[in-house]
Amino acid sequence: MMDTNQPGSSAHEIFEHFMYEVREKHKIIKGLIKHHFKKISFKMTEETSREEFRSRVENLAEYTQLKDYLQDYFHKYFQQKIKSKK
């Protein structure tokens, strides 16, 4: 248990700050990918494979610097957004 007389952030405050940063990074990368797709005139579909998705964003440094599981996440994220619009 934390000593309330001791200065510093609580575990909850640290977690909230971390989650804020995750949401902001997600928003930035999502926007960059969408902008990049518009720039190269690429329209993603439900059938867009992970390999094709990756090939379309291979020149986007912010994406290529992500770990593989996060790159896969964005592929699935955009596929899910397409499916949810139907």
trRosetta pair geometry for C-beta under 8 A, 3 or more apart (Angstrom, degrees):
i j d omega theta_ij theta_ji phi_ij phi_ji
2 6 6.8 -127 179 55 85 115
2 10 6.0 -106 -13 -121 170 85
2 11 7.5 -159 -48 -10 128 92
3 6 4.1 74 83 -6 105 113
9 13 4.2 -129 -167 89 97 126
9 14 5.1 118 122 -55 129 84
9 17 7.5 -31 -160 -6 155 138
10 13 4.7 98 51 5 75 101
10 14 7.1 -140 94 -3 41 86
11 14 5.7 -54 -149 37 33 112
11 15 6.3 34 152 -19 66 107
12 15 5.6 -54 -147 38 31 112
12 16 6.2 33 154 -20 65 106
13 16 5.7 -51 -144 36 31 112
13 17 6.3 33 155 -19 63 105
14 17 5.8 -55 -150 36 30 112
14 18 6.3 33 151 -21 64 107
15 18 5.6 -54 -148 36 31 114
15 19 6.3 28 155 -16 66 106
16 19 5.8 -55 -146 38 30 109
16 20 6.4 36 152 -23 63 105
17 20 5.6 -51 -150 32 31 116
17 21 6.6 30 152 -17 63 104
18 21 5.8 -58 -154 36 31 110
18 22 6.5 32 150 -20 66 105
19 22 5.5 -49 -145 34 36 114
19 23 6.4 37 155 -18 66 103
20 23 5.9 -55 -150 36 29 110
20 24 6.3 27 153 -17 64 109
21 24 5.7 -55 -144 38 31 111
21 25 6.2 31 157 -19 66 106
22 25 5.9 -55 -146 37 28 109
22 26 6.3 31 153 -21 63 108
23 26 5.6 -55 -149 35 30 114
23 27 6.3 31 154 -21 64 106
24 27 5.7 -53 -148 35 31 112
24 28 6.4 31 154 -19 65 106
25 28 5.7 -55 -148 36 32 112
25 29 6.3 23 159 -12 67 108
26 29 6.2 -60 -144 41 26 103
26 30 6.0 28 158 -20 64 113
27 30 5.9 -56 -143 38 25 113
27 31 6.3 25 157 -18 61 110
28 31 5.9 -61 -153 37 26 110
28 32 6.4 25 153 -19 64 108
28 62 7.5 -110 129 -177 102 151
29 32 5.5 -52 -146 36 34 113
29 33 6.3 34 155 -19 66 104
29 62 5.7 -159 -113 138 84 118
29 63 6.6 125 -160 -84 105 72
29 66 7.4 65 -137 -61 152 135
29 74 6.8 -96 133 -95 119 137
30 33 5.9 -56 -150 35 29 110
30 34 6.4 27 153 -16 64 108
30 74 7.3 -165 -92 -133 69 104
30 77 7.3 -92 -106 125 108 144
31 34 5.7 -55 -145 38 31 110
31 35 6.1 31 157 -18 66 108
32 35 5.7 -56 -145 39 28 111
32 36 6.1 31 154 -22 64 108
32 60 6.3 136 144 -166 112 127
32 62 5.4 23 106 62 169 143
32 63 7.2 -160 105 -43 121 96
33 36 5.6 -54 -146 36 30 113
33 37 6.4 32 154 -21 64 104
33 57 6.0 -20 -126 -108 91 136
33 60 6.8 108 -95 146 63 173
33 63 6.3 94 -83 -77 98 130
33 74 6.3 171 -60 178 165 134
33 78 7.3 -114 128 -65 139 135
34 37 5.8 -53 -149 34 30 112
34 38 6.6 30 152 -17 63 104
35 38 5.8 -55 -153 35 32 111
35 39 6.3 35 150 -23 66 107
36 39 5.5 -54 -148 34 32 116
36 40 6.4 7 161 1 67 107
36 56 7.7 131 127 145 111 87
36 57 6.1 86 109 -115 151 81
36 59 7.8 171 -154 77 128 90
36 60 5.1 -41 -92 -78 162 132
37 40 6.4 -68 -143 49 27 92
37 42 4.6 -97 -152 69 77 96
37 43 7.4 107 169 -85 114 31
37 44 6.6 -55 -136 -23 146 100
37 56 6.9 37 -102 153 80 129
38 41 7.3 22 -174 -79 32 39
40 56 6.7 -180 85 -163 149 90
42 56 5.2 117 -150 -150 173 136
44 48 4.7 -58 -154 -13 81 159
44 53 7.0 43 -120 -104 121 94
44 56 8.0 -161 -79 62 96 166
44 78 5.5 11 107 147 162 128
44 79 7.6 -105 153 -78 123 59
44 82 6.6 -125 111 -59 96 139
45 48 5.3 135 53 -30 62 90
45 82 6.6 145 -159 -170 32 159
46 79 6.0 87 -135 -154 55 87
46 82 5.4 -157 -68 109 72 131
46 83 6.0 88 -106 -71 113 85
48 52 5.3 -122 -165 84 78 123
48 53 5.5 94 144 -62 113 91
48 75 7.8 -142 109 -157 104 92
48 78 7.9 -32 68 105 137 118
48 79 7.0 -148 58 -87 96 95
49 52 4.6 95 55 8 83 99
49 53 6.8 -141 96 -5 44 87
50 53 5.6 -54 -148 36 31 115
50 54 6.3 30 155 -18 65 107
50 72 6.5 -5 -137 -119 129 78
50 75 5.0 50 -118 179 75 168
51 54 5.8 -55 -147 38 29 109
51 55 6.3 29 154 -21 64 107
52 55 5.6 -54 -146 36 33 111
52 56 6.4 32 155 -21 65 106
53 56 5.9 -61 -155 34 28 110
53 57 6.7 -5 159 7 64 111
53 74 7.8 175 160 104 132 89
53 75 4.5 124 97 -115 165 104
53 78 7.4 160 -131 57 131 135
54 57 6.4 -76 -146 51 30 91
54 58 6.3 59 154 -65 67 89
54 71 6.5 47 -102 168 102 127
54 75 7.4 -34 -48 -72 78 128
55 58 5.7 -20 -146 -20 32 120
57 60 4.5 -47 -171 27 81 123
57 63 4.6 -37 153 92 124 165
57 64 7.4 -176 129 -51 86 80
58 64 6.3 67 -152 -80 47 122
60 63 4.2 45 97 17 110 115
60 64 6.5 149 81 -14 59 89
61 64 5.8 -61 -136 43 32 104
61 65 6.0 32 165 -23 68 110
62 65 6.3 -55 -146 32 23 111
62 66 7.6 37 149 -34 53 97
63 66 5.9 -46 -167 8 39 115
63 71 6.6 89 176 -114 85 91
63 74 7.1 -98 -134 55 104 164
64 71 7.9 38 -111 -95 34 128
66 70 4.0 -112 174 90 119 122
66 71 5.2 151 90 -56 116 78
66 74 7.7 86 78 -9 168 127
67 70 5.0 87 59 10 76 104
67 71 7.2 -140 98 -7 37 88
68 71 5.5 -54 -147 35 35 113
68 72 6.3 34 155 -17 67 104
69 72 5.6 -49 -148 38 34 114
69 73 6.4 46 147 -29 62 101
70 73 5.1 -41 -147 26 38 121
70 74 6.8 37 155 -18 64 97
71 74 6.1 -53 -156 32 32 106
71 75 6.9 35 147 -18 63 103
72 75 5.6 -53 -153 34 37 114
72 76 6.3 30 153 -12 69 107
73 76 5.9 -63 -151 43 30 106
73 77 5.9 36 151 -29 67 108
74 77 5.2 -46 -139 32 35 119
74 78 6.4 30 162 -15 65 102
75 78 6.4 -61 -154 38 25 102
75 79 6.5 24 151 -16 62 110
76 79 5.5 -55 -146 39 34 114
76 80 6.1 35 156 -21 67 107
77 80 5.9 -58 -151 36 26 110
77 81 6.5 28 152 -21 62 105
78 81 5.5 -48 -147 33 36 115
78 82 6.6 39 153 -20 64 101
79 82 5.8 -55 -155 33 33 112
79 83 6.4 29 151 -16 66 107
80 83 5.6 -54 -145 39 34 111
80 84 6.1 33 156 -22 67 108
81 84 5.8 -55 -144 36 28 110
81 85 6.8 31 155 -24 61 105
82 85 6.0 -59 -158 28 31 112
82 86 7.6 38 148 -31 60 97
83 86 6.0 -46 -165 11 40 114
